[in-house]
Amino acid sequence: MAAAPEPLPAQDGGAPKGLLQQMEELMAALNADLSQLDADIQSSTDRLSGAAAGAEAGAGAGGTAAAAGEHRAHRTS
């Protein structure tokens, strides 16, 4: 028969922590990390989508001018 795991002592020197309490603390820490990661991803996505929208607007105008210049170059040849 396997022996039951012994509870780990608390970090602050208090009473030993139970497995459920350890799991709750780990889940809370994981949740906080995931929330921060989500916030970081959202902010970088917002920055990238703003930069992409600006690039598309510039490329649209520049692309038309380049195509018109290219057309003129072919007509004069």
C-alpha contacts under 8 A as a table, 3 or more apart, distances in Angstrom:
res1	aa1	res2	aa2	distance
7	P	16	P	5.74
7	P	17	K	5.75
7	P	18	G	5.53
7	P	19	L	6.75
8	L	16	P	5.45
8	L	17	K	5.77
8	L	18	G	7.43
9	P	13	G	6.91
9	P	14	G	7.25
9	P	15	A	6.46
9	P	16	P	4.03
9	P	17	K	6.03
10	A	13	G	5.41
10	A	14	G	5.42
10	A	15	A	6.00
10	A	16	P	5.07
10	A	17	K	5.66
11	Q	14	G	7.36
17	K	21	Q	6.25
17	K	22	Q	6.51
18	G	21	Q	5.32
18	G	22	Q	6.32
19	L	22	Q	5.07
19	L	23	M	6.16
20	L	23	M	5.10
20	L	24	E	6.15
21	Q	24	E	5.06
21	Q	25	E	6.22
22	Q	25	E	5.19
22	Q	26	L	6.16
23	M	26	L	5.04
23	M	27	M	6.01
24	E	27	M	5.09
24	E	28	A	6.11
25	E	28	A	5.09
25	E	29	A	6.21
26	L	29	A	5.12
26	L	30	L	6.08
27	M	30	L	4.98
27	M	31	N	5.96
28	A	31	N	5.06
28	A	32	A	6.22
29	A	32	A	5.13
29	A	33	D	6.23
30	L	33	D	5.05
30	L	34	L	6.10
31	N	34	L	5.11
31	N	35	S	6.07
32	A	35	S	5.09
32	A	36	Q	6.26
33	D	36	Q	5.19
33	D	37	L	6.17
34	L	37	L	4.95
34	L	38	D	6.02
35	S	38	D	5.08
35	S	39	A	6.23
36	Q	39	A	5.08
36	Q	40	D	6.19
37	L	40	D	5.04
37	L	41	I	6.15
38	D	41	I	5.11
38	D	42	Q	6.06
39	A	42	Q	5.10
39	A	43	S	6.19
40	D	43	S	5.28
40	D	44	S	6.23
41	I	44	S	5.19
41	I	45	T	5.96
42	Q	45	T	5.07
42	Q	46	D	6.10
43	S	46	D	5.08
43	S	47	R	6.24
44	S	47	R	5.03
44	S	48	L	6.07
45	T	48	L	5.04
45	T	49	S	5.99
46	D	49	S	5.24
46	D	50	G	6.11
47	R	50	G	5.18
47	R	51	A	6.18
48	L	51	A	5.05
48	L	52	A	5.99
49	S	52	A	4.98
49	S	53	A	6.06
50	G	53	A	5.19
50	G	54	G	6.32
51	A	54	G	5.13
51	A	55	A	6.14
52	A	55	A	4.97
52	A	56	E	6.05
53	A	56	E	5.14
53	A	57	A	6.26
54	G	57	A	5.21
54	G	58	G	6.26
55	A	58	G	5.10
55	A	59	A	5.91
56	E	59	A	4.98
56	E	60	G	5.94
57	A	60	G	5.23
57	A	61	A	6.58
58	G	61	A	5.44
58	G	62	G	5.97
59	A	62	G	4.93
59	A	63	G	5.43
60	G	63	G	5.20
60	G	64	T	6.33
61	A	64	T	5.38
61	A	65	A	6.48
62	G	65	A	5.18
62	G	66	A	6.07
63	G	66	A	5.08
63	G	67	A	6.09
64	T	67	A	5.12
64	T	68	A	6.17
65	A	68	A	5.07
65	A	69	G	6.14
66	A	69	G	5.09
66	A	70	E	6.07
67	A	70	E	5.00
67	A	71	H	6.17
68	A	71	H	5.07
68	A	72	R	6.30
69	G	72	R	5.09
69	G	73	A	6.21
70	E	73	A	5.08
70	E	74	H	6.46
71	H	74	H	5.30
71	H	75	R	6.39
72	R	75	R	5.13
72	R	76	T	6.42
73	A	76	T	5.51
73	A	77	S	6.52
74	H	77	S	5.35
